[in-house]
Amino acid sequence: MALILPVLGKMPQNGENCWFAPNATIVGDVTMGKDCTVWFNAVVRGDVNSIIMGDRVNIQDGAVIHCTYQKSKTIIGNNVSIAHNAVVHGCTIEDEVLVGMGAIIMDGAVIGKNSIIAAGAIVTQNTVVPAGSIYAGNPAKFLKAVTPELGEVFMRTANNYVMYAGWFKESSAE
């Protein structure tokens, strides 16, 4: 069973049909919409500020979602996929965004709708990524625009993670 703990009287809240891996950690002032998933060894740590997630957000294996004390909460929109070992810290991620494996997004950054942060990218403090952009590198810079074909990845990945969670729910029920 996932480690879900209150901090300073604030207990994580989640919408319907969410799934958390047995070794996921979710603490403090965390609010999730429906159909969210938090995968193996992922940490969602709302101890020093709040973390707010929309619907169909998947926090994949080893990812860390945190915020900054008395400064920056973390806000994540709908249909967002945060890939393995990514770090999302005190920033805003709008709807339909893919954060690649090992990417880091720092305090005050804003990731616009329908954007991709490439694997290994480091989005520095207060960077604003325009909607429909692919950012890559260290520090992350504009690489190219998201094409309509590539844009299908947002909903496909969000849908897949809801499906994958269903596999684990079915296995637990057997």
N, C-alpha and C positions, 0 to 999 in steps of 0.2 A: 504494500500500500504506500502511495506517495506520502512524503513528509509534508504535511500542511500545518503550519503553526501561526498562532496570533503573535503580533508584536505590538506592545503598548496598547493592548485592547482591540487591535484591528485584525480581524480574521479575513483571509482571502475569500472572495466571493466569485462564483462562476455561474454562467447560464446553463441551460439544459444541454444534454448530450456532449458534455466535455469528457475527455479522457486524459488521465495522468499516469505515466509509467510508474511502476512500483518504487523506483529510486529517484524520481523527480522530486525537487524541493520547491515549495511555493510558500512564501511567508509574508505576513504583514498586510499592508494596504494595497492589495491586488484585486482588481475587478476585471473579470473576463466575460465576454459575450457567450453566445451559444456556439457549439461545435468546435471549441478550442481544444488543442492537444498540447501537452507538455511531455516531451520524450525522455528517454533514458539519460540520466545524469545531467539533465538540464536544471537550471536554477532560475527562479523568478523571485527576486528578493526586494520586496517592498517594505523594507525596514526603516529607511531614512527619508523616504518620500513615497508618493503613490505611483503605481503602475496601472494604466488603464488600457485594456485591449478590447477591440471590437469582436465581431463574429468571425469564425473560421480562421483563427490565427493558429499557426503551428510553430511551436518552439522545439526545434529538433535537437537531437542528441548532443549533450555537452554545451549547449548554448547558455549564455548568461544574460539575463535581463536585470538591470539595476538602475539606480537613479542617484541623485546627489542631494545630500542633506541640506535642507533649507534653501535649495536653489532650483534644481531641475527634476521634474517628474518625468516619467517615460509614458508616452502616448503612442499606441499602435492601433492603426485602423483596421478595417475589415479585409479579409482575404489576403493576409500577409503571411509569408513563409520566411522564417528565420532559420537558416540552414545550420548544419552541424558546426559546433565550436565557434559560432559567431558571438560577439559581445555587442549588446545594445545598451547604451548608458546615457540616461538623462536627455533623451532626444524625442523627436516626433517623427513617426513614420506614418504617412498617409495610406489610403486604401490601395489594394492591389500592388504590393511591393514584394520583391524577392530580394532577400539579403543573403548573399552567397556564403559558402563555407569559409569559416575563419575570418570573415569580415569583421571590422570594428567600426562602430558608429559612436562618436563622442558627444558630450554634453552640448546642448543648444543646436545641434544639427537638425535640419528639417529635410526629410526625404519625400519628394513630391510623388503624387499618385502615378501609378503605372511605371514605376522606375525599377531598375535593377542595380544593386550594389554587387559588383563582381566578387568572386571568391578572393579572399586575401586583401581586399581593399581596406584602406583606413580613411574613413571620413572624419576629418579633423573637426575640432570644436567650432560651432556656429556656422558650419558650411550649409548652404541651401542648395539642394539638388532639385533642379526644375522637373516638373512632371514630365514623364515619358522619356527619361534619360537613363543611359547606362553610364555609371561611374566606375572607374577601375584605378588601381595603383596605390602608391603610398608617397605623398598624400593622394587621395582619390581625386581624379579629374574627369571631366566629360570625355567619354569615349565615342559614343554615337547615340542616335535616337533609337528608341524601342520601335521596331517595325510592328505592323498589325499581326503578322504571323508569330513573332516572338512574344507579343503581348498575350497570346493564348496561355502562356506558361503560368500566369497568375492564378487564374481560375482552375486550371488543370491541377496544379500543385495543391491548392487549397482543397479541392475535391478529393484528390488522392489521399491526403492525410486524414480526412474524415473517414474514408474507406479503410485505410490501414488501421485506424483506431478500432473500427468495427470488428476487424479480425481478432484483436485482443479481447474485446468485449465478448465475442462469441466463444473464444477459447476458455474464458473465465466462467462462462455460464455452463459449459459442458461438464 
